[in-house]
Amino acid sequence: MSITSAINTATTGLQAVQSQIGLASQNIANVNTPGYNKRIQSTVSQAQAPNVSTSAVTRVLNATSLKQLRLETSGAAYTGITANVATQIDSLFGIPGSSSSLDGLLNSYVKSVQTLTDDPRVSSVRTAVANNAAALAGSLVTISNGIQALRTGMETQLGNDVTAADGILKNIAQLNLKIMAAKANGGNPDLLDQRDQAINDLSQYMDVQAVEQNDGSVTVMTQSGLTLVDHTTPASLQFDGAAALSPLTVYSEDPTKRTIGTITAVTPGGARIDLIAANALRSGSLAAAVNARDVTLVEAQRQVDELAAGLAQSTTDRTVSAAGGTGIDISGLKSGNRIALSLADGTKLVLVASSTGAPRIQSGDVDSSTALPLSFKLGTDADMQTAIGTALGANYAVTVTNGKLTITRAAAAPNPAVTTVGVTTTVPANAADTKTGDTEFALFVDSGRNGELYTGDFDTGSQLTGFAQRIALNAAVKADNSAFVVASSTTESSDPTRPQRILDGLTTSSRTFSAAVGIGGVRAPLTTTLANFTQRVVDTQGANAAASQSLDQGQQIALSTARGRYANESGVKIDEEMANLIQLQTAYGANARVLTAARDMLDTLMRI
């Protein structure tokens, strides 16, 4: 090798080392930069000049670890929101057994009624019952308002998150364009890092996957397969949220029935896809907020609505049953009252009375998950005979005479006989009807309907929906608390009949709560007392909060582990970079020493 070759080789060696030193300093400077992946550059020996060269700068990237990081990020966002919502719901119901909790307030109410049965004459005891009843109703209103505030919060968060996710999709598409252009010039690691970080950010909102294309772009899809970014074209995400939610505002796949926001993806071709209806979102903050808004919080609202309805009906309703073919009194039926039929084969039918004849009854509105809900219009005996017969069909024989209903059916297969007919009637004529001789009276009323009786009607929509927001102590009872004892002008002030009726309605009489409350099991109604149901509700919310928090803690650990693994494989390690710098410093000095030696040899030649 000539002296000139040595000089050239040492010079290219110095250039290569300088490039690597610059890269090491870049790694060190970006050690805390989010999304930055370690850069490496190797040297290549060549037979001809220049004898050494550097390769293109590449990123250290483990695609498997990156994919896992994104999955865990989506999962952590989902469990975080779920746990937060469950904890807030639990706080609304209160600490089980505490005086301010829902079950604590019910217990105080029950105890005051028990005291009233022992001594109905004492005015202060009746006042205590009224105060405790009002406090219980007020608690239900507060809980219901809190639930709807949480739903409104989820609606607002969905709007904000959709806007953020839409911006990220546009950014990814723009980065795709830049990366495709840079690929012709050897690529740009900085742009690749920015795109990876953008996809990581997107994974907080939804479960996504990225597929690299030959042109350098990535196709971004949900885990369900919906394409969000195709090369340089992003889908547009939109959300048409409502300002405030109530128990009556619900999601529906039918746009004409939907009264709250949905997430819509608009494809480049103009197609509009409802991501909620398509079940395209399965993890991330968007899926969690949708589930909280439309499932968890709706179920919690149904629980307090059912409890409020139970409290109201526990003092107003009377249920009687008779064998099939036996006349049963339906003269006092009001809109919302029900006739229940049991057939020999186990089939159950529920007939709901209506003032209009066309109530909007949905599946799950009745107390049984297996009962078929039907409706009929109230009227004269002849009118109701026709209406009930029409609702049941030709296989049933229906007669209504002097207010007595008789229903029969041929026992021959396939027509199982009617074994039992039950009728539930709201006894008081109105909320002011407290002293007309009946044990039943209205203690709680519907403040949203001008203090009317609660009957559970469907004439203008379900009276049950949102009743917990509207339940109130009857003004007639508040004005005259003797109504807790005195049922008529002949009732003795010491008569415990009505107080005992109130107590039995709370602690002894069982009622069936819809499967929609989510306590009796999967699609199973729950039959129990009001007191036990209240305890079950509070316990269930506490258990849900604890389970959600435990799941979130586990998911956060999984996310931390995924982050650590990814950082260990693709991130910058200061110790490694410093050790590399020492090696580069040694190599630089060696190359410089070669240049010095070559210069000395040239000087010697020049002096000859």
Beta strands, then each sheet from edge to edge (+ up, - down):
strand 1: 39-40
strand 2: 43-45
strand 3: 52-54
strand 4: 58-59
strand 5: 208-212
strand 6: 218-222
strand 7: 227-230
strand 8: 233-234
strand 9: 236-239
strand 10: 263-266
strand 11: 272-274
strand 12: 317-323
strand 13: 328-329
strand 14: 338-343
strand 15: 348-354
strand 16: 372-377
strand 17: 396-401
strand 18: 404-409
strand 19: 418-426
strand 20: 444-446
strand 21: 471-473
strand 22: 511-513
strand 23: 526-528
sheet 1: 1+ 4-
sheet 2: 2+ 3-
sheet 3: 5+ 6- 7+ 8-
sheet 4: 9+ 10- 11+
sheet 5: 12+ 19- 14+ 15- 16-
sheet 6: 13+ 18- 17+
sheet 7: 20+ 21-
sheet 8: 22+ 23-
end
